[in-house]
C-alpha cells in the first residue's frame, strides 16, 4: 500500500502522521498502531494490534471506515 503524508520526515512527524491516519481510518486508538520497521526509511512495516486482519484489508481496500 502506498500512503503519502504532508508531514515532513523530520523528528518522526511523518511516522506519527502515518500512525494517526491509519488509526483514524480503522477506528482504533493510535496506541494500537506502531511502525515496527522502517522508521528512518521510506518503506515501513506497520503493526496493528488486536484487530481482525480481514477487517483491516477490507477497510484499506475501500479507503473508508
MIFIZA-51349 format. One record per residue: residue number from 1; residue in three letters; z, x, y of N, C-alpha, C in turn. Coordinates in steps of 0.1 Angstrom, whole numbers, plus 5000, padded with zeros to 4 digits. Example, Ala and Ser with C-alpha at 12.3 -4.5 7.8 and 13.67 -1.06 7.14 Angstrom:
<atoms>
> nr, rest, nup, neast, nnorth, caup, caeast, canorth, cup, ceast, cnorth
> 1, ALA, 5078, 5132, 4943, 5078, 5123, 4955, 5078, 5132, 4967 $
> 2, SER, 5071, 5128, 4978, 5071, 5137, 4989, 5079, 5129, 5000 $
</atoms>
This chain:
<atoms>
> nr, rest, nup, neast, nnorth, caup, caeast, canorth, cup, ceast, cnorth
> 1, UNK, 5000, 5009, 4988, 5000, 5000, 5000, 5000, 5009, 5012 $
> 2, UNK, 4992, 5005, 5022, 4992, 5013, 5035, 5000, 5004, 5045 $
> 3, UNK, 5008, 5011, 5053, 5015, 5005, 5063, 5014, 5013, 5076 $
> 4, UNK, 5011, 5008, 5087, 5010, 5015, 5099, 5021, 5010, 5108 $
> 5, UNK, 5029, 5019, 5114, 5040, 5016, 5123, 5038, 5022, 5136 $
> 6, UNK, 5044, 5016, 5146, 5042, 5021, 5160, 5052, 5032, 5163 $
> 7, UNK, 5063, 5032, 5156, 5074, 5041, 5159, 5069, 5056, 5157 $
> 8, UNK, 5073, 5065, 5165, 5069, 5079, 5163, 5076, 5085, 5152 $
> 9, UNK, 5070, 5095, 5145, 5076, 5102, 5134, 5086, 5113, 5139 $
> 10, UNK, 5095, 5109, 5147, 5105, 5118, 5153, 5119, 5112, 5150 $
> 11, UNK, 5128, 5121, 5146, 5142, 5117, 5143, 5143, 5105, 5134 $
> 12, UNK, 5134, 5104, 5124, 5134, 5093, 5114, 5131, 5079, 5119 $
> 13, UNK, 5126, 5078, 5131, 5123, 5065, 5137, 5112, 5058, 5129 $
> 14, UNK, 5102, 5065, 5124, 5091, 5058, 5117, 5097, 5053, 5103 $
> 15, UNK, 5105, 5062, 5097, 5111, 5058, 5084, 5120, 5046, 5086 $
> 16, UNK, 5128, 5045, 5096, 5136, 5034, 5099, 5128, 5021, 5101 $
> 17, UNK, 5117, 5023, 5108, 5108, 5011, 5110, 5102, 5006, 5097 $
> 18, UNK, 5098, 5015, 5088, 5093, 5011, 5075, 5103, 5003, 5068 $
> 19, UNK, 5115, 5008, 5067, 5126, 5001, 5060, 5129, 4987, 5067 $
> 20, UNK, 5130, 4987, 5080, 5132, 4975, 5087, 5122, 4964, 5084 $
> 21, UNK, 5109, 4968, 5085, 5098, 4959, 5083, 5098, 4954, 5069 $
> 22, UNK, 5100, 4962, 5059, 5099, 4957, 5045, 5111, 4948, 5042 $
> 23, UNK, 5123, 4951, 5048, 5135, 4943, 5046, 5132, 4929, 5052 $
> 24, UNK, 5127, 4929, 5064, 5124, 4916, 5071, 5114, 4908, 5063 $
> 25, UNK, 5103, 4915, 5059, 5092, 4908, 5051, 5098, 4902, 5038 $
> 26, UNK, 5107, 4909, 5032, 5112, 4904, 5019, 5124, 4896, 5020 $
> 27, UNK, 5129, 4894, 5032, 5141, 4886, 5035, 5154, 4892, 5029 $
> 28, UNK, 5155, 4905, 5030, 5166, 4913, 5025, 5174, 4920, 5036 $
> 29, UNK, 5186, 4924, 5033, 5193, 4932, 5042, 5187, 4946, 5042 $
> 30, UNK, 5186, 4953, 5053, 5180, 4966, 5054, 5187, 4976, 5045 $
> 31, UNK, 5199, 4974, 5042, 5207, 4983, 5033, 5201, 4984, 5019 $
> 32, UNK, 5193, 4974, 5015, 5187, 4974, 5002, 5174, 4980, 5001 $
> 33, UNK, 5169, 4985, 5012, 5156, 4992, 5013, 5158, 5007, 5017 $
> 34, UNK, 5153, 5016, 5008, 5156, 5030, 5011, 5143, 5038, 5007 $
> 35, UNK, 5141, 5048, 5016, 5130, 5058, 5013, 5136, 5068, 5004 $
> 36, UNK, 5131, 5070, 4992, 5137, 5079, 4982, 5129, 5092, 4981 $
> 37, UNK, 5116, 5092, 4986, 5108, 5104, 4985, 5098, 5103, 4997 $
> 38, UNK, 5096, 5114, 5003, 5086, 5115, 5014, 5091, 5112, 5028 $
> 39, UNK, 5104, 5114, 5030, 5110, 5111, 5043, 5104, 5120, 5054 $
> 40, UNK, 5098, 5131, 5051, 5092, 5140, 5061, 5077, 5141, 5060 $
> 41, UNK, 5071, 5133, 5051, 5057, 5133, 5050, 5051, 5119, 5052 $
> 42, UNK, 5038, 5118, 5051, 5031, 5106, 5053, 5032, 5096, 5042 $
> 43, UNK, 5032, 5101, 5030, 5033, 5093, 5017, 5048, 5092, 5014 $
> 44, UNK, 5052, 5079, 5011, 5066, 5076, 5008, 5067, 5068, 4996 $
> 45, UNK, 5079, 5070, 4989, 5083, 5061, 4978, 5095, 5054, 4983 $
> 46, UNK, 5094, 5040, 4982, 5105, 5032, 4987, 5112, 5025, 4976 $
> 47, UNK, 5125, 5025, 4976, 5133, 5018, 4966, 5138, 5005, 4972 $
> 48, UNK, 5136, 4994, 4965, 5141, 4981, 4970, 5150, 4976, 4959 $
> 49, UNK, 5163, 4975, 4962, 5174, 4972, 4952, 5176, 4957, 4950 $
> 50, UNK, 5179, 4954, 4938, 5183, 4940, 4934, 5174, 4929, 4938 $
> 51, UNK, 5161, 4932, 4934, 5151, 4921, 4937, 5141, 4922, 4925 $
> 52, UNK, 5135, 4911, 4922, 5125, 4910, 4911, 5112, 4917, 4916 $
> 53, UNK, 5108, 4927, 4908, 5096, 4934, 4912, 5083, 4925, 4914 $
> 54, UNK, 5083, 4914, 4906, 5072, 4905, 4907, 5072, 4897, 4920 $
> 55, UNK, 5084, 4894, 4925, 5085, 4888, 4938, 5081, 4897, 4949 $
> 56, UNK, 5084, 4910, 4948, 5080, 4920, 4958, 5065, 4921, 4958 $
> 57, UNK, 5059, 4922, 4946, 5044, 4923, 4946, 5037, 4911, 4952 $
> 58, UNK, 5042, 4899, 4949, 5036, 4887, 4954, 5037, 4887, 4969 $
> 59, UNK, 5049, 4890, 4974, 5051, 4890, 4989, 5043, 4900, 4996 $
> 60, UNK, 5042, 4912, 4990, 5034, 4923, 4996, 5019, 4919, 4995 $
> 61, UNK, 5015, 4913, 4985, 5001, 4909, 4983, 4996, 4899, 4994 $
> 62, UNK, 5005, 4890, 4997, 5002, 4879, 5007, 5006, 4883, 5021 $
> 63, UNK, 5015, 4892, 5022, 5020, 4897, 5036, 5028, 4886, 5043 $
> 64, UNK, 5034, 4877, 5035, 5043, 4867, 5040, 5055, 4866, 5032 $
> 65, UNK, 5065, 4859, 5038, 5078, 4858, 5031, 5078, 4846, 5021 $
</atoms>
